[in-house]
Amino acid sequence: MFTHLIIIFFLFFPNFSFSKTCKPKIIKVQNEIEEKLKICDRGDKLLVLYDIKVDANDLILKICDLKYTVISRDETKTIYKRNSGLSLICIFNPSFN
């Protein structure tokens, strides 16, 4: 009985069952977005670090599935450290032009 419930869950929520966490390298400029996110698949949980020069609103619109929560955190106090900056967590659903 329990195994039937698990199978039904995976059938109705396939993105949840097969999604992975994708963490690309830091995006330093706007035109790197598409290139750096080639390693991610649609539906992945996405953790993106990006530089202050990248427009956060444009980034969210291009890469996030807005049906789900988008979490953003500002770490500008530590911008001088390697791989630090602004971060964004969302479900990956690209809409590159």
C-alpha positions in Angstrom: 0.0 0.0 0.0 2.8 2.4 1.0 4.7 1.7 -2.3 1.5 2.5 -4.3 1.3 5.9 -2.6 5.0 6.6 -3.4 4.5 5.7 -7.1 1.4 7.8 -7.3 3.3 10.8 -5.8 6.1 10.5 -8.4 3.6 10.3 -11.2 1.7 13.4 -10.2 4.8 15.4 -9.2 7.5 14.5 -11.7 9.5 17.7 -11.4 9.7 17.3 -7.6 10.9 13.7 -7.8 13.7 14.2 -10.4 14.8 17.8 -9.8 18.4 18.4 -8.7 20.1 21.5 -7.2 22.0 23.5 -9.7 24.7 26.0 -8.6 26.4 27.7 -11.5 29.5 29.9 -11.2 29.0 33.5 -10.3 27.3 35.7 -13.0 29.4 38.9 -13.3 27.7 40.6 -16.2 24.2 40.5 -17.8 25.4 38.7 -21.0 26.8 35.7 -19.1 23.4 34.6 -17.8 22.5 32.1 -20.6 26.1 30.7 -20.9 26.5 30.0 -17.1 23.1 28.4 -16.8 23.6 25.8 -19.6 24.4 23.2 -16.9 20.9 23.5 -15.4 17.8 21.7 -16.5 14.3 23.1 -16.4 12.7 22.4 -13.0 15.9 22.3 -11.1 16.3 24.1 -7.8 18.6 26.9 -8.6 21.1 28.8 -6.4 22.6 31.7 -8.3 25.3 34.1 -7.2 25.5 37.3 -9.2 27.4 40.5 -9.2 25.9 43.9 -8.2 26.2 44.9 -11.9 23.6 42.4 -12.9 19.9 43.6 -12.8 18.2 41.3 -10.3 14.7 41.9 -11.7 15.8 41.0 -15.2 17.6 37.9 -13.9 14.5 36.7 -12.0 12.3 37.2 -15.1 14.7 35.3 -17.3 15.4 32.3 -15.2 12.8 31.7 -12.5 9.4 30.0 -12.5 7.3 32.7 -10.9 4.6 30.2 -9.8 7.0 29.4 -6.9 8.7 31.4 -4.3 11.8 33.4 -5.2 14.3 34.0 -2.4 16.9 36.8 -2.7 19.6 37.8 -0.3 21.9 40.9 -0.4 25.5 40.3 0.7 27.1 43.5 -0.6 29.1 43.9 2.6 31.3 40.9 1.5 31.4 41.7 -2.2 35.2 41.8 -2.1 35.5 38.0 -1.3 35.7 35.4 -4.0 32.3 33.9 -5.1 30.3 36.3 -2.9 27.7 38.9 -3.8 24.0 38.8 -4.3 22.2 35.4 -4.2 19.0 34.1 -5.6 17.1 30.9 -5.0 14.3 29.7 -7.3 13.0 27.0 -9.5 14.7 27.1 -12.9 12.4 27.9 -15.8 14.4 29.9 -18.4 12.9 32.3 -20.9 16.0 33.5 -22.8 15.4 35.7 -25.8 
